[in-house]
Amino acid sequence: MEIERWDPWKELTTLHQEVNSLFDKFFNRVSQTQAARSIKLAPPLDIYETETEIVVRVALPGVIEEDIDVELKGETLIIRGDCDCPLDAKQGGYYHQEWRYGQFERTIVLPTKVQDKAIKAVLTNGVLEIRVEK
């Protein structure tokens, strides 16, 4: 007969997962793992207005300019793209992962009429800033 060492942290982790599962079932929620597989990412953003333009700032850490598409249809701004997992992480695997990777999309109805052709988008240090003239 083999003796197994007792690990209290393992039991606490298991208990935590079971309690989360019960809450998910009770409130009919989709788990984070299921949600990550089934929906596109929606990066956080800020929208503000100056005297002459609407400004949208989107947090896109790790995304390169070539992977972003910005489209303006009337007063609707559509931001799409892809946030790819680092190559070395794909090969090595994760111990813990909170960043989400994959396709993202945000659709925003702007609060005022804007000029269709007057749009500028600049990506700097992981922040996409879009300026649309009113």
C-alpha positions as CSV (number, residue, x, y, z in Angstrom):
1,M,0.0,0.0,0.0
2,E,1.4,3.4,-1.1
3,I,1.1,6.4,1.3
4,E,0.0,9.6,-0.4
5,R,1.0,13.0,1.1
6,W,-2.0,15.2,2.0
7,D,-2.0,18.6,0.2
8,P,-4.5,21.0,1.8
9,W,-4.1,23.6,-1.0
10,K,-5.2,21.0,-3.6
11,E,-8.4,20.4,-1.7
12,L,-9.1,24.1,-1.3
13,T,-8.6,24.6,-5.1
14,T,-11.0,21.7,-5.8
15,L,-13.5,23.1,-3.3
16,H,-13.3,26.6,-5.0
17,Q,-13.9,25.1,-8.4
18,E,-16.9,23.1,-7.2
19,V,-18.4,26.2,-5.5
20,N,-18.0,28.2,-8.7
21,S,-19.6,25.4,-10.7
22,L,-22.6,25.3,-8.3
23,F,-23.1,29.1,-8.7
24,D,-22.8,28.8,-12.5
25,K,-25.4,26.1,-12.5
26,F,-27.7,27.9,-10.0
27,F,-27.6,31.3,-11.9
28,N,-27.5,29.5,-15.3
29,R,-24.2,31.2,-16.2
30,V,-21.8,30.1,-18.8
31,S,-18.4,29.3,-17.4
32,Q,-15.4,31.5,-18.4
33,T,-13.9,28.7,-20.4
34,Q,-17.1,28.1,-22.4
35,A,-17.6,31.8,-22.9
36,A,-14.0,32.3,-24.1
37,R,-14.6,29.7,-26.8
38,S,-18.0,30.9,-28.0
39,I,-17.8,34.7,-28.2
40,K,-15.5,37.3,-29.8
41,L,-13.5,39.5,-27.5
42,A,-14.7,43.0,-26.8
43,P,-11.8,45.1,-25.8
44,P,-12.5,48.0,-23.3
45,L,-12.8,51.5,-24.7
46,D,-13.5,55.1,-23.8
47,I,-15.5,57.5,-25.9
48,Y,-15.4,61.3,-25.4
49,E,-16.2,64.4,-27.4
50,T,-14.2,67.6,-28.2
51,E,-15.6,70.7,-29.9
52,T,-14.8,69.3,-33.3
53,E,-14.6,65.5,-33.1
54,I,-15.6,62.3,-31.4
55,V,-12.6,60.4,-29.9
56,V,-12.6,56.6,-29.2
57,R,-9.7,55.0,-27.4
58,V,-9.5,51.2,-27.4
59,A,-7.1,49.1,-25.3
60,L,-5.4,46.6,-27.6
61,P,-2.2,45.4,-25.9
62,G,-0.1,43.1,-28.0
63,V,-2.1,43.8,-31.2
64,I,-0.3,45.0,-34.3
65,E,-1.7,47.6,-36.7
66,E,-2.0,45.1,-39.6
67,D,-4.4,43.0,-37.5
68,I,-6.9,45.9,-37.0
69,D,-9.8,47.0,-39.2
70,V,-11.7,50.2,-38.5
71,E,-14.9,50.9,-40.5
72,L,-17.3,53.8,-40.3
73,K,-20.9,53.3,-41.7
74,G,-22.9,56.4,-41.1
75,E,-22.8,57.0,-37.3
76,T,-21.7,53.4,-36.6
77,L,-18.1,52.7,-35.9
78,I,-16.9,49.1,-36.2
79,I,-13.5,48.0,-34.9
80,R,-12.4,44.4,-35.7
81,G,-9.2,42.5,-35.4
82,D,-7.2,39.6,-34.1
83,C,-5.1,39.3,-31.0
84,D,-2.8,36.4,-31.5
85,C,-1.2,34.3,-28.8
86,P,2.6,34.7,-28.5
87,L,4.4,31.9,-30.5
88,D,6.5,30.7,-27.5
89,A,3.4,30.4,-25.3
90,K,1.6,28.3,-27.9
91,Q,4.6,25.9,-27.9
92,G,5.2,25.8,-24.2
93,G,1.7,25.9,-22.7
94,Y,0.3,27.9,-19.9
95,Y,0.4,27.5,-16.1
96,H,-2.1,30.4,-15.7
97,Q,-3.9,32.5,-18.4
98,E,-6.0,35.6,-18.0
99,W,-5.3,37.3,-21.3
100,R,-7.8,36.3,-24.0
101,Y,-6.7,35.8,-27.5
102,G,-8.6,35.5,-30.8
103,Q,-10.9,37.7,-32.9
104,F,-12.3,40.9,-31.3
105,E,-15.0,43.2,-32.4
106,R,-16.7,46.4,-31.1
107,T,-19.6,48.2,-32.7
108,I,-20.4,51.6,-31.4
109,V,-23.2,54.0,-32.4
110,L,-21.6,57.4,-32.2
111,P,-23.6,60.0,-30.2
112,T,-23.7,62.6,-33.0
113,K,-23.6,63.0,-36.8
114,V,-20.0,62.6,-38.2
115,Q,-18.3,63.2,-41.5
116,D,-17.8,59.8,-43.3
117,K,-14.4,60.6,-44.8
118,A,-12.9,62.4,-41.9
119,I,-11.6,59.6,-39.7
120,K,-8.1,59.0,-38.3
121,A,-6.9,56.0,-36.4
122,V,-3.5,55.7,-34.7
123,L,-2.1,52.7,-32.7
124,T,0.4,53.8,-30.0
125,N,1.7,51.6,-27.1
126,G,-1.3,49.2,-27.3
127,V,-3.9,51.9,-27.4
128,L,-5.9,52.5,-30.6
129,E,-7.1,56.1,-30.8
130,I,-9.8,56.9,-33.4
131,R,-10.8,60.5,-34.2
132,V,-13.9,61.2,-36.2
133,E,-14.8,64.8,-37.2
134,K,-18.4,66.0,-36.4
